C-alpha cells in the first residue's frame, strides 16, 4: 500500500480493501465447505471458524512482534479494561462467525454476505435501546430499506432449498452477533485500547471460546482433525485466514485514517464483492435482483448508522 503517495487515496484504499478481502474470505470459506472431505462433518463450520481465528491470532502475534509491541502483549492480562474486548469477542466469534459459516453452508455466500451486511443497522438499533443513541429520520428510512431488502432476500433464500430458513436464521444471528460486537468493542476502544491490540485480544478470546465449545460438545474433534491431512486443505485454510486478517487490519487502518463512518461505508461493500467473487470462483448464480437487493441492504445499513450531520462532511472529503 506504500505505492500511494496521497494519504487520502491510501486511506480510502485501505477501507475499500477491507471490503474486498472480507468478501473474498467468505468465498474461500465456501470453497472449503464444498470439499467432500469436510461436507460430511456436521460441526465442521464451527471447527473452521475456530481454526480461522486461531491462525489469525498467530498472524496478529507475529504482526505485533514485528511492530515492537511485545511489552504491550505482556501487559494484556494486567489490564482489566480488556474484559470489554473479550466480551465483544464472544459475540463476534463463537456466535457471529460460527453462524456466518453455517449460513454459507446452507444458503451460499451471496445471500449470507448480503443478509449479514445489516449488522451496522442492527448495531444502531442496539445503541438506540441500550446506549440511548438517537436515530435520525434518514436513519429510520435506511433501516426500513435494509429490513425490506433483507426480508425479500430471506424469502428468496427459503424458497430455493428446504433448509433455506435455517440458513437465513444463521445469517441473521450472525448480524446480531457482529452488531453486538461493534457496540461493545467501540465502547472498549474508547477506553484507550489500541486497535491492533484489541484485535489480537479479540482473536485470542474467540479462539478460547471456540475451544471450550469443541471440548464440551464435539467429542469427535480428534477425528475431524484427521480430515485435514490433505495439504491442499491446510493451504487453503491458512490462506483464507490470512485474507480475513488482512481485511481486519485494513479496516482498522481505515478507521484510524478516516472517519469511522467512511471506513464502515467502504467496508460493508464486502456484500457486493462476495457476490462477484462467488460468481467467479464457486459458480454461484447471480441475478439483477440479487445485486439490487445487495446494494439496497448496504445502502440501508449505512444510512441507519450514519449521522446526517456527517453526510455533508463525507461528501466533501470524498471530493
Secondary structure as GFF3:
##gff-version 3
##sequence-region A 1 319
A	DSSP	alpha_helix	7	34	.	.	.	ID=ss1
A	DSSP	alpha_helix	36	39	.	.	.	ID=ss2
A	DSSP	alpha_helix	44	66	.	.	.	ID=ss3
A	DSSP	alpha_helix	70	74	.	.	.	ID=ss4
A	DSSP	three_ten_helix	76	78	.	.	.	ID=ss5
A	DSSP	alpha_helix	82	90	.	.	.	ID=ss6
A	DSSP	pi_helix	91	97	.	.	.	ID=ss7
A	DSSP	alpha_helix	98	116	.	.	.	ID=ss8
A	DSSP	alpha_helix	119	130	.	.	.	ID=ss9
A	DSSP	alpha_helix	137	160	.	.	.	ID=ss10
A	DSSP	alpha_helix	164	189	.	.	.	ID=ss11
A	DSSP	alpha_helix	195	217	.	.	.	ID=ss12
A	DSSP	alpha_helix	221	227	.	.	.	ID=ss13
A	DSSP	alpha_helix	231	257	.	.	.	ID=ss14
A	DSSP	alpha_helix	260	267	.	.	.	ID=ss15
A	DSSP	alpha_helix	270	281	.	.	.	ID=ss16
A	DSSP	alpha_helix	288	305	.	.	.	ID=ss17
A	DSSP	alpha_helix	308	318	.	.	.	ID=ss18
###
